[in-house]
Amino acid sequence: MKNLIPAADSGAWRFVTPECRNYAVGTLDSAAGTFSITVSDPIHYGVGRWEAEYTLAPGWYDFSVVCHTDADMHDVYVLHDIYTDSNRTDIRDHAEHEERTPDGWRFTDRIEVPENAHKCKTELWFKGYTGQVIWELPVITPAVVPAPREVRVAIGYMKPRAATLESNREVYTRIVDKCGAYNPDVILMSEGMYERGVDLPLHEKAESAEDGVMIRAMCEKAAQYHSYLIYNFHEKYEGEIYNSSLLIDREGKIAGRYFKTHLTVAELEMGMTPGREHPVFDVDFGRIGLLTCYDQYFPEPANELAKKGAEIVFIPTAGDAREKCHARALDGGFYFCVGGMNMENPYGWAPSRIIAPDGEILAQSGEDEAVVFAVIDLSRKVRRHWLSTGANMTEARSVYRFEKNPKSY
């Protein structure tokens, strides 16, 4: 299929570097079809980019480009610019996906050119003190219109109460049934609600995934509603007790588990063991991550999930974490679904909520036995204005990964 981007020898490409900081040198090799950027001054910071303007008909396009370099991901990146008929840059996105190659990086994206697009521009960047990048000619080809990836999320809210395991199981199951009435793709419940308010030692309330009464009940409910179900409990596992979240699939089988990594002092005093990993899970609608309660007070767990490509993060929690859940949605660039319990903040945010990557609350509630429900379309890019790109719209999922300097911390 014909490459729609201008060739290296077309005259469309030009090298740009700040006038006051011309420490980067650009070289175009027309024969090889490559663009190099070199910074060789170890004292002065250099910034440079190769860019080309061109026109594309309205529609969807696949984009890819490879660069050869020893630099890390934060020092080489790709920007897409889209101008409207007003000749204003409305969109300036980082290429969404990147992967390590044997000698550099490969960037890919799917780009939508709207009806009122006046022109497009591709930018190939390098920044740093010393080093070199050699960019190959980018490739742009027509793509099919992506199908919507709608995800129906239902979160059941259950207020804590003095209870027995049997009475909690009755209420918990009733709320799951209320969630199931929404025909959800995912059902999320709060942290440890089956055991909450039950006056028994931890080792008596904890269950094994193999023979737990409540786990069997939740597997049956997942199969009944053909929905993924995220169930948090204290799990006896290989001689330890973990704060565990099980991912149960649409057939009622355990598809994955996450052990809470950040335990409070109270949990350690009770005898729990922390987890050590932050896995992501590929499900039939996309890639998801799990966190639990205190995990959201720290940026590192969410950052790990973002780096691994999580599009939605589900978090059973007993604490509302005030603004922490909003910060995690914003800096991770993903949807953040909170199955909460307590009302700890003065902002009017209910314990259970669904937050978009731009911080918008899509749904929330703190009413006992209420269902928080929203439909999330993962095919839609969520954009915000960013200071780093002027009055342009940049997609939240990509900007944070590239516009930070890991060498500063």
N, C-alpha and C positions, 0 to 999 in steps of 0.2 A: 504494500500500500504506500502511496506517495507521501513523503515527509512534507508537511505544510509549512515548516519553519524555514526562514531564509538560509541559504547555504553560506558557508564560511567566506566564500569569495564573492558574495553578492553585493558587498558594499553596505549592507544593512547593519552590520555589527560595528560597534564602537567601544573603546575602552574609556572608563570614567574613574577618576580618582579625585579626592578633595584637593582643591588648589593649594590649601595651606598645609597639606600632608601628603605630598606626592612621593611617598616612599614605596609605593607599589608600582611595578612595571608590568605592562601587558604586552604579549606577543601573539600575533595571529599567524598560524601556519596554514595557508590556503590549501597547499597540496595535501596535508594530512587532515585538514578539516578540524583543527583543534585550536583552543584558546588557552594560553597559559597566563598565570598571574604569579609574580615572584616578589617576595619581600626579603631583602638581604641585610637590612640594617637592624642589628640586635638592640639598639637603643631606642629607636623611634618606631611607633606603631603604624603599620601600613594598612590601608583599606583600598580595595579596587574591585571593579566589576566589569564584565563584558555584558552588553545589552543590545537587543535588536527590537525594533518596532515592526509590526506587520498587521495585516487584517485577516480575520477569520469570519466566515459566515456564522450566523447564530446557530447554536447547537452544542453538542457535547464532544469532547476530545480527550484522548489518552495522551499523556505526556510522560516522557522519560529522558533522563540524561545521566551520564556516567562521568565521574571525575577521578583522576589518578593523583593521590596525595597521601602524605603521612599525617596530615592535620586531622583533628577530631571533628565531629559533626558540627560543633558550635562555630567553627571557623570557616566552613564552606557551606553555603546554602543557596537555594534557588528561590527567586520571587517571580510571581506572575502578576502582571498589572493589566487591568481592563479599564479602558476609558469609554465614557458614554459620549453621546453626540455633543454634549456641552464641553467636550475636550478636558474633562476633569477626571482624575484617577479615582474611580469609585471603589475598586477592589485592588488590594495589593497583598496577596497571600503568599506565605511560604508553601513550597511543595509539601504535601501532607505526609508522604511516606518516604522513609530512607532505610537503606540496608547496607551493611558493610560488605565490600567486595574484597578480593585478595589484595588489591593495591589502592583502594580508595573507597568511594561511596557511589551508590546508585539511588537516584531520586525519582519518584513516580507520583503521579497525581491524575485525577480525572477532573477536567476543567469544563465549566459551563460558560459559554459566551452568550449573553442575553441579546434580545432583539435590538436594543438601542446601543449596542457596542459600536464605538467609533474606531477603535484600534486596540491592539494588544501589545504587550511588551514582555520579554523574558529577560531576567537578570541572573547572571552567574557570578557569585561573590567569592571573595577570599579576604580574610582579615587576620592580622597577627603581627608578630615581631620578625620572625624569620620563617621561611618555608616557601613552598611552591605548590600550585595546583595546576593540572592540565585538564581542561574540560573538553570532552568530545562534543560534537554538534548535537543539540537536543533533537528529539523526535516527537512530532505532534501528528497524530492521525485521528480521523473521525472515530467516534465511539457511539455505541448504542445508548439510548437514554436509560439511565439506571432506574430500576424499579424501586418504589418506596420500600423502606425497611421499617415498617411500623411495629412498635413493641408496646403491648398493652401491659402496664404495670399496676398491680393492686397491692396496697400495703394495709394490713389489718392492724388497728390500734386497740390495745387492751390495757386498761388501767390496772396497776398492781392492787392486790387485796390480800387479806389474810385468807389462807386457803389450804386445801389439801391437793395432792397431785391429781386426785380424781376430779375434784371440782374445777381445778385449772384446766384439765384436759377437756372437760365439757365446754367451758367458755372458749378456750383456744380453738377447738374444732368448729364451734359455731361461727367464730369470726372467719376462719378459713373458708367455710361454706359461703359466707357473705362475699368474700373476695372472689370465690369461684363463679358467682353469679354475673360478674363483669366479663366473663370469658377472657381471662388474662393470659398473657404469655409467661408472666412471672408473678408469683405470690411471695411477698416478704413479710415476715413477722419480727417483733422486737427481740431484744436480747434476753434469753433465759426466762421467758414468761411462763413456761410450763412449770418451772421450779420456784418462781417468784412468790414470796409470802408463805412458803411452806417451811414449817419449823422442823427441819430434819438436817442432820450433818451432810456435808457435801457428798461424801462417798456413798450415802444412801440415796441421794437424789440423782446423781450422775448415772447415765445409761451407756450401754454398749450399742454400737450401731447394728450389731448382729442380732441382738435379742431385745432391744428397747421397745417397750410398749408404745410409747409416743412416736418413736421413729417409724414403727410399722404403720401407725395411723397416718402419719404425714406422707409416707410413700403411697398409701392407698388414696389419699386425697389428691396428690399430684397426678396419679393415673386417672382418677375420676374426672378431674377437670382438664386433663391433657395440658398441664401447665408445669413449668419449672417452679419449684418451691424451695425457698431458702429457710432452713430451720436451724436456729441457734440453741445450743444446750451445752451442758457440761458432759463431756464424753470420756468414758474409760477407754483408753486406747494404748495398747502395748505397755501396760503397767503404769501409765501416767493418767492424770486427769487434765484435760484441756478445755478451754473455752472454745467450742468448736461450732462452725457453721457448715452444715451440709448443703450441697447443691444436689437436689433431687430432680431427675429429669422427667419428661412428659410421660414416660412409661412407668414411673414410680421406682426407678432404680437410682442408687446413689452414684452421681456422675463426678463428684469431686468434694473436697473438704478444705476448709481453711481454719487453721489454728490461730487464735488471737496472739499477736506478737508482743503487744505492749500491755503488760499486766499491771494493775494498780497494786499498791502495797497490800491492800485488803485481800486481793486475790492470791497474792503470794502467801499471805498468812493462812489462807484457807487450804493451801497445798496444791495449787494449780501449777502447771508447767507452761512456759511461753512457747509459741511457735517460732519458726526460724525463717520462713519463706513467705513470699507474697505472690502466689500463683495467679495466672489468668486462665479463664476457661472459655473455649470455643463452643458456643451453642448454635442452634440453627438460625438465629437472627443476627449474630455478631459475636463480639468478644467482651466478656464481662470480668469484673474483679470483685472481691469481697474484702471488707474490713469489718472490724468489730469495735464499737464504743470508743475506748481510750486511744485506739489507733489513729482516730481522726484528729487528735490533738497535736499530732506531729506531721510535718510535711513529707517525710521520707517514705512512709508506706504508700501514700497516694502517688508520689513521684515514681515509685517502682512500677505501679500499675499503669501509669501513663506511658512510661518508657516501653512497656510490654504491649501497648496498643489497646488497653481497655477503653471501651466506648461508654459503658455504664458501670458504675460502682454501687453495690448494694451493701448497706451497713445496718445490721441490727445493733441497737444501742440502748443502754439504760439511762444515759445522760444526754442532754440536749446539745451540749458542746457549744452553746451560744453561736458565735459567728464562725466557728471552725468549719462546719460542714459547707458553708458558702465559700470560704476560702479554698477548701479542697476542690470544689467544683470548678472554681475559677482558675486556680493554678494548674489543675490537671487537664482542664479543657474537656471534661466529660460530664455526663448526667450523673447526679448523685442522689440516690434513693435511700431515705432514712426511715427505718422502722424504729421509732423512739419510744421513750417512756416518760421522762420527767420534763417539767417546764422550768428550765433554769434561767431563762433570759428575759430581759425587759422589752424585747423587740416585737412581740406579737407573733413570733414564729411558733407554730405548733410542734409538738414532739415528733410527729411523722410528717414527712414532706418529700416532694420530688423537685429537684433543683436542676435547671438547665445550665449549660456551660457558661452562659453569660450572667448567671446569678439569679435569673428569674425563677420565682416559685411557681411551679406549674400546678401544684395541688398540695393541700396540707390539712391536717385536722388533729385535734387533741381530745375529741369526744370519745367516750368509752364505747368500744365495739364499732367505731366508725371505719369506713374504708376510704383510703386515699387512693385516687385513681387518676391516671393520665395516659395518653397515647404519645409515645416518643417516636419521631421519624428519624432514624439514624442516617438516612440518605440526605438529609438537609444539613448544610453547613451553618453553624451558628457563628455569626460574625459580630465584632464590636469595633468601635473606633479605638485606635491605639496611638499613643503618643509617638512611638517609634516610627510610624509610617505616615505621619501627618493626618490630614482629613480623609483617610481611606478606611475601608473596612477589611479587617484581617480576621481569618478564622481562628477561634480560640484554641482549637486543639493543637495547632502547630506553632503558634508564635512563641510560647514560653520555652520550647525545646531549643530554639535557635538563638533567641535574643537574650541569652544570658551568658555570662563568662565564668565557667567553672574554675578557671585558674585564679579567681579572686577569693576563693574560699576553700 
